[in-house]
Amino acid sequence: MLDIRPLDIQDVLEIKPRKFGDDRGFFSETFQRDRLKAGGVAADWMQDNQSYSAEAFTLRGLHYQEPPFAQDKLVRVLRGRILDVAVDIRTGSPTFGRWVSLEVSAEDFNQILVPAGFAHGFLTLVPDTEVFYKVSAPYSGAHDRSIRYDDPALAIDWTLGGRTPILSAKDEAAPRLAEVQNPFVLKDASQ
């Protein structure tokens, strides 16, 4: 059984798998294809990724891959806590340029589904954070793109409280959304 809840942008979902615990600890099916499919998530997952961030306020993103390597992402936290952000970059979408965030943590045992057509990033909120995520397409450096985390047109509230995040050189040099050639087009409401 999975609890699946749409966030403020309906295509982005919070997913909570059930935990079965006793005095030894717990057991959970964190991924079960048929149950996800029954909940409307039909991605063909093909790769697992894991990242570790030693410091709090490490920001990774905003990232996406262009078709034919566009990725759906199913993100969960193995240790620590993150603020996960998804930005709708589908031209023609009524929520184009809007973002939604969700705190994802090992303690809350929740996950976030970020579909293709969204730029994705996360900020670690505590030190020693490990993030694990499934993707529906393999990594392709030729199709890998990014958008600036602090693009004023997006006005994402990263909850930094005046702190400067720790960024990779790639993320620091990322263009604004208006400067990218966006390959994602929402053709109709069924997409």
Phi and psi in degrees as GROMACS dihedral restraints (atoms count N, CA, C in turn):
[ dihedral_restraints ]
;  ai    aj    ak    al  type     phi  dphi    fc
    3     4     5     6     1  -125.1    20    10
    4     5     6     7     1   141.7    20    10
    6     7     8     9     1   -97.8    20    10
    7     8     9    10     1   114.6    20    10
    9    10    11    12     1  -115.8    20    10
   10    11    12    13     1   125.8    20    10
   12    13    14    15     1  -133.4    20    10
   13    14    15    16     1   125.7    20    10
   15    16    17    18     1   -70.7    20    10
   16    17    18    19     1   144.2    20    10
   18    19    20    21     1   -89.1    20    10
   19    20    21    22     1  -166.7    20    10
   21    22    23    24     1   -62.4    20    10
   22    23    24    25     1   -27.3    20    10
   24    25    26    27     1  -103.0    20    10
   25    26    27    28     1   111.8    20    10
   27    28    29    30     1   -55.3    20    10
   28    29    30    31     1   -30.7    20    10
   30    31    32    33     1   -75.1    20    10
   31    32    33    34     1   -14.6    20    10
   33    34    35    36     1   -95.5    20    10
   34    35    36    37     1   127.8    20    10
   36    37    38    39     1  -121.6    20    10
   37    38    39    40     1   144.3    20    10
   39    40    41    42     1   -97.0    20    10
   40    41    42    43     1   133.0    20    10
   42    43    44    45     1  -124.1    20    10
   43    44    45    46     1   129.0    20    10
   45    46    47    48     1  -122.0    20    10
   46    47    48    49     1   109.3    20    10
   48    49    50    51     1   -74.4    20    10
   49    50    51    52     1   155.1    20    10
   51    52    53    54     1   -79.0    20    10
   52    53    54    55     1   146.8    20    10
   54    55    56    57     1  -113.9    20    10
   55    56    57    58     1   138.4    20    10
   57    58    59    60     1  -117.2    20    10
   58    59    60    61     1   112.7    20    10
   60    61    62    63     1  -120.4    20    10
   61    62    63    64     1   157.3    20    10
   63    64    65    66     1  -149.9    20    10
   64    65    66    67     1  -165.4    20    10
   66    67    68    69     1   -66.6    20    10
   67    68    69    70     1   -13.2    20    10
   69    70    71    72     1   -85.2    20    10
   70    71    72    73     1   -23.6    20    10
   72    73    74    75     1   143.4    20    10
   73    74    75    76     1  -131.7    20    10
   75    76    77    78     1  -149.4    20    10
   76    77    78    79     1   166.6    20    10
   78    79    80    81     1  -133.6    20    10
   79    80    81    82     1   144.0    20    10
   81    82    83    84     1  -152.9    20    10
   82    83    84    85     1   142.9    20    10
   84    85    86    87     1   -89.3    20    10
   85    86    87    88     1    99.8    20    10
   87    88    89    90     1   -79.7    20    10
   88    89    90    91     1   -18.0    20    10
   90    91    92    93     1  -143.2    20    10
   91    92    93    94     1   126.7    20    10
   93    94    95    96     1  -145.3    20    10
   94    95    96    97     1   104.6    20    10
   96    97    98    99     1   -51.9    20    10
   97    98    99   100     1   -48.7    20    10
   99   100   101   102     1   -65.8    20    10
  100   101   102   103     1   -37.2    20    10
  102   103   104   105     1   -69.1    20    10
  103   104   105   106     1   -39.1    20    10
  105   106   107   108     1   -63.6    20    10
  106   107   108   109     1   -43.3    20    10
  108   109   110   111     1   -60.3    20    10
  109   110   111   112     1   -42.6    20    10
  111   112   113   114     1   -62.5    20    10
  112   113   114   115     1   -26.9    20    10
  114   115   116   117     1   -89.7    20    10
  115   116   117   118     1     6.9    20    10
  117   118   119   120     1    95.8    20    10
  118   119   120   121     1     6.8    20    10
  120   121   122   123     1  -106.8    20    10
  121   122   123   124     1   105.4    20    10
  123   124   125   126     1  -114.5    20    10
  124   125   126   127     1    25.1    20    10
  126   127   128   129     1   -64.5    20    10
  127   128   129   130     1   148.1    20    10
  129   130   131   132     1   -97.0    20    10
  130   131   132   133     1    89.4    20    10
  132   133   134   135     1   -68.1    20    10
  133   134   135   136     1   131.6    20    10
  135   136   137   138     1  -132.9    20    10
  136   137   138   139     1    -4.9    20    10
  138   139   140   141     1  -152.0    20    10
  139   140   141   142     1   142.5    20    10
  141   142   143   144     1  -109.5    20    10
  142   143   144   145     1   139.7    20    10
  144   145   146   147     1  -126.9    20    10
  145   146   147   148     1   150.4    20    10
  147   148   149   150     1  -138.7    20    10
  148   149   150   151     1   136.0    20    10
  150   151   152   153     1  -126.5    20    10
  151   152   153   154     1   150.4    20    10
  153   154   155   156     1  -125.5    20    10
  154   155   156   157     1   134.0    20    10
  156   157   158   159     1  -124.8    20    10
  157   158   159   160     1   120.3    20    10
  159   160   161   162     1   -71.9    20    10
  160   161   162   163     1   -35.1    20    10
  162   163   164   165     1  -106.2    20    10
  163   164   165   166     1   147.3    20    10
  165   166   167   168     1   -68.4    20    10
  166   167   168   169     1   154.3    20    10
  168   169   170   171     1    67.4    20    10
  169   170   171   172     1    30.8    20    10
  171   172   173   174     1   -85.8    20    10
  172   173   174   175     1   126.2    20    10
  174   175   176   177     1  -112.7    20    10
  175   176   177   178     1   125.4    20    10
  177   178   179   180     1  -117.9    20    10
  178   179   180   181     1   113.4    20    10
  180   181   182   183     1   132.4    20    10
  181   182   183   184     1   179.7    20    10
  183   184   185   186     1   -88.4    20    10
  184   185   186   187     1   125.9    20    10
  186   187   188   189     1  -119.4    20    10
  187   188   189   190     1   152.4    20    10
  189   190   191   192     1  -160.6    20    10
  190   191   192   193     1   163.2    20    10
  192   193   194   195     1  -118.8    20    10
  193   194   195   196     1   140.6    20    10
  195   196   197   198     1   -77.0    20    10
  196   197   198   199     1   154.7    20    10
  198   199   200   201     1   -60.2    20    10
  199   200   201   202     1   148.5    20    10
  201   202   203   204     1   -88.0    20    10
  202   203   204   205     1    15.3    20    10
  204   205   206   207     1  -110.0    20    10
  205   206   207   208     1    21.1    20    10
  207   208   209   210     1   -58.9    20    10
  208   209   210   211     1   142.3    20    10
  210   211   212   213     1  -121.0    20    10
  211   212   213   214     1   133.1    20    10
  213   214   215   216     1   -82.0    20    10
  214   215   216   217     1   145.4    20    10
  216   217   218   219     1  -128.8    20    10
  217   218   219   220     1   135.5    20    10
  219   220   221   222     1  -118.0    20    10
  220   221   222   223     1   107.9    20    10
  222   223   224   225     1  -110.8    20    10
  223   224   225   226     1   134.2    20    10
  225   226   227   228     1  -141.4    20    10
  226   227   228   229     1   162.3    20    10
  228   229   230   231     1  -109.9    20    10
  229   230   231   232     1   124.9    20    10
  231   232   233   234     1   -84.7    20    10
  232   233   234   235     1   -33.5    20    10
  234   235   236   237     1  -150.4    20    10
  235   236   237   238     1   129.2    20    10
  237   238   239   240     1   101.1    20    10
  238   239   240   241     1  -152.5    20    10
  240   241   242   243     1  -155.6    20    10
  241   242   243   244     1   139.1    20    10
  243   244   245   246     1  -133.0    20    10
  244   245   246   247     1   158.2    20    10
  246   247   248   249     1  -101.6    20    10
  247   248   249   250     1   113.2    20    10
  249   250   251   252     1   -99.1    20    10
  250   251   252   253     1   134.6    20    10
  252   253   254   255     1  -127.5    20    10
  253   254   255   256     1   134.9    20    10
  255   256   257   258     1  -124.4    20    10
  256   257   258   259     1   130.3    20    10
  258   259   260   261     1  -115.3    20    10
  259   260   261   262     1   125.4    20    10
  261   262   263   264     1   -73.2    20    10
  262   263   264   265     1   114.7    20    10
  264   265   266   267     1  -115.3    20    10
  265   266   267   268     1    22.8    20    10
  267   268   269   270     1   -86.3    20    10
  268   269   270   271     1   107.9    20    10
  270   271   272   273     1   -56.6    20    10
  271   272   273   274     1   134.6    20    10
  273   274   275   276     1    92.5    20    10
  274   275   276   277     1    -9.8    20    10
  276   277   278   279     1   -76.1    20    10
  277   278   279   280     1   140.3    20    10
  279   280   281   282     1   -64.9    20    10
  280   281   282   283     1   -15.3    20    10
  282   283   284   285     1  -110.6    20    10
  283   284   285   286     1    20.0    20    10
  285   286   287   288     1   -54.9    20    10
  286   287   288   289     1   131.7    20    10
  288   289   290   291     1    80.5    20    10
  289   290   291   292     1    -4.3    20    10
  291   292   293   294     1   -89.7    20    10
  292   293   294   295     1   155.9    20    10
  294   295   296   297     1  -127.8    20    10
  295   296   297   298     1   158.8    20    10
  297   298   299   300     1  -136.6    20    10
  298   299   300   301     1   145.6    20    10
  300   301   302   303     1  -129.2    20    10
  301   302   303   304     1   157.6    20    10
  303   304   305   306     1  -149.7    20    10
  304   305   306   307     1   133.4    20    10
  306   307   308   309     1   -79.2    20    10
  307   308   309   310     1   123.4    20    10
  309   310   311   312     1  -117.2    20    10
  310   311   312   313     1   132.1    20    10
  312   313   314   315     1  -147.2    20    10
  313   314   315   316     1   158.5    20    10
  315   316   317   318     1   -62.9    20    10
  316   317   318   319     1   -37.9    20    10
  318   319   320   321     1   -66.1    20    10
  319   320   321   322     1   -44.0    20    10
  321   322   323   324     1   -77.2    20    10
  322   323   324   325     1   -17.9    20    10
  324   325   326   327     1    56.9    20    10
  325   326   327   328     1    37.7    20    10
  327   328   329   330     1  -107.7    20    10
  328   329   330   331     1   166.3    20    10
  330   331   332   333     1  -133.4    20    10
  331   332   333   334     1   161.5    20    10
  333   334   335   336     1  -127.8    20    10
  334   335   336   337     1   135.4    20    10
  336   337   338   339     1  -100.7    20    10
  337   338   339   340     1   119.7    20    10
  339   340   341   342     1  -113.0    20    10
  340   341   342   343     1   110.3    20    10
  342   343   344   345     1   -77.2    20    10
  343   344   345   346     1   162.0    20    10
  345   346   347   348     1   -56.2    20    10
  346   347   348   349     1   147.0    20    10
  348   349   350   351     1    95.9    20    10
  349   350   351   352     1     2.1    20    10
  351   352   353   354     1  -121.4    20    10
  352   353   354   355     1   138.2    20    10
  354   355   356   357     1   -81.6    20    10
  355   356   357   358     1   142.6    20    10
  357   358   359   360     1  -128.6    20    10
  358   359   360   361     1   140.7    20    10
  360   361   362   363     1  -156.0    20    10
  361   362   363   364     1   164.1    20    10
  363   364   365   366     1  -148.0    20    10
  364   365   366   367     1   152.7    20    10
  366   367   368   369     1  -116.4    20    10
  367   368   369   370     1   126.3    20    10
  369   370   371   372     1   -75.0    20    10
  370   371   372   373     1   136.0    20    10
  372   373   374   375     1  -102.1    20    10
  373   374   375   376     1   -13.4    20    10
  375   376   377   378     1  -139.9    20    10
  376   377   378   379     1   159.0    20    10
  378   379   380   381     1   -66.7    20    10
  379   380   381   382     1   164.1    20    10
  381   382   383   384     1    54.1    20    10
  382   383   384   385     1    55.2    20    10
  384   385   386   387     1  -102.2    20    10
  385   386   387   388     1   131.2    20    10
  387   388   389   390     1  -116.6    20    10
  388   389   390   391     1   128.6    20    10
  390   391   392   393     1  -118.5    20    10
  391   392   393   394     1   135.6    20    10
  393   394   395   396     1  -123.3    20    10
  394   395   396   397     1   132.2    20    10
  396   397   398   399     1  -148.0    20    10
  397   398   399   400     1   145.4    20    10
  399   400   401   402     1   -92.2    20    10
  400   401   402   403     1   146.6    20    10
  402   403   404   405     1  -131.2    20    10
  403   404   405   406     1   153.4    20    10
  405   406   407   408     1   -95.1    20    10
  406   407   408   409     1     0.9    20    10
  408   409   410   411     1  -146.9    20    10
  409   410   411   412     1   150.1    20    10
  411   412   413   414     1   -71.7    20    10
  412   413   414   415     1   162.4    20    10
  414   415   416   417     1   -64.7    20    10
  415   416   417   418     1   137.4    20    10
  417   418   419   420     1  -136.2    20    10
  418   419   420   421     1   107.8    20    10
  420   421   422   423     1   -56.8    20    10
  421   422   423   424     1   -33.9    20    10
  423   424   425   426     1   -69.5    20    10
  424   425   426   427     1   -18.1    20    10
  426   427   428   429     1  -113.9    20    10
  427   428   429   430     1     0.8    20    10
  429   430   431   432     1   -76.1    20    10
  430   431   432   433     1   128.1    20    10
  432   433   434   435     1  -135.0    20    10
  433   434   435   436     1   163.4    20    10
  435   436   437   438     1  -146.3    20    10
  436   437   438   439     1   160.9    20    10
  438   439   440   441     1  -131.0    20    10
  439   440   441   442     1   144.7    20    10
  441   442   443   444     1   -59.6    20    10
  442   443   444   445     1   132.6    20    10
  444   445   446   447     1   -65.0    20    10
  445   446   447   448     1   -27.6    20    10
  447   448   449   450     1  -109.7    20    10
  448   449   450   451     1    28.4    20    10
  450   451   452   453     1   -56.8    20    10
  451   452   453   454     1   118.8    20    10
  453   454   455   456     1   -61.7    20    10
  454   455   456   457     1   -26.7    20    10
  456   457   458   459     1   -68.0    20    10
  457   458   459   460     1   -26.8    20    10
  459   460   461   462     1   -86.8    20    10
  460   461   462   463     1   -35.8    20    10
  462   463   464   465     1    51.1    20    10
  463   464   465   466     1    50.0    20    10
  465   466   467   468     1   -72.5    20    10
  466   467   468   469     1   132.8    20    10
  468   469   470   471     1   -91.1    20    10
  469   470   471   472     1    96.7    20    10
  471   472   473   474     1   -82.6    20    10
  472   473   474   475     1     0.8    20    10
  474   475   476   477     1    55.8    20    10
  475   476   477   478     1    40.4    20    10
  477   478   479   480     1   -79.1    20    10
  478   479   480   481     1   -19.1    20    10
  480   481   482   483     1    57.1    20    10
  481   482   483   484     1    39.1    20    10
  483   484   485   486     1    85.9    20    10
  484   485   486   487     1    -5.8    20    10
  486   487   488   489     1   -77.2    20    10
  487   488   489   490     1   153.1    20    10
  489   490   491   492     1   -94.3    20    10
  490   491   492   493     1   125.3    20    10
  492   493   494   495     1   -73.5    20    10
  493   494   495   496     1   158.8    20    10
  495   496   497   498     1   -85.7    20    10
  496   497   498   499     1   121.4    20    10
  498   499   500   501     1  -123.5    20    10
  499   500   501   502     1   155.3    20    10
  501   502   503   504     1   -78.3    20    10
  502   503   504   505     1   163.1    20    10
  504   505   506   507     1   -60.8    20    10
  505   506   507   508     1   -38.8    20    10
  507   508   509   510     1   -60.3    20    10
  508   509   510   511     1   -46.7    20    10
  510   511   512   513     1   -69.6    20    10
  511   512   513   514     1   -33.7    20    10
  513   514   515   516     1   -66.0    20    10
  514   515   516   517     1   -31.1    20    10
  516   517   518   519     1   -95.9    20    10
  517   518   519   520     1     5.5    20    10
  519   520   521   522     1   -64.1    20    10
  520   521   522   523     1   145.5    20    10
  522   523   524   525     1   -78.2    20    10
  523   524   525   526     1   167.1    20    10
  525   526   527   528     1   -77.3    20    10
  526   527   528   529     1   161.4    20    10
  528   529   530   531     1   -55.8    20    10
  529   530   531   532     1   -41.8    20    10
  531   532   533   534     1   -65.6    20    10
  532   533   534   535     1   -16.2    20    10
  534   535   536   537     1   -96.4    20    10
  535   536   537   538     1    -5.1    20    10
  537   538   539   540     1   -96.5    20    10
  538   539   540   541     1   149.7    20    10
  540   541   542   543     1   -87.8    20    10
  541   542   543   544     1   104.5    20    10
  543   544   545   546     1   -85.1    20    10
  544   545   546   547     1   120.8    20    10
  546   547   548   549     1   -88.7    20    10
  547   548   549   550     1    -5.0    20    10
  549   550   551   552     1   -94.0    20    10
  550   551   552   553     1   123.4    20    10
  552   553   554   555     1  -129.0    20    10
  553   554   555   556     1   126.2    20    10
  555   556   557   558     1   -85.7    20    10
  556   557   558   559     1   113.1    20    10
  558   559   560   561     1   -80.9    20    10
  559   560   561   562     1   -37.8    20    10
  561   562   563   564     1  -155.7    20    10
  562   563   564   565     1   174.4    20    10
  564   565   566   567     1   -66.8    20    10
  565   566   567   568     1   -13.3    20    10
  567   568   569   570     1   -83.3    20    10
  568   569   570   571     1    -3.7    20    10
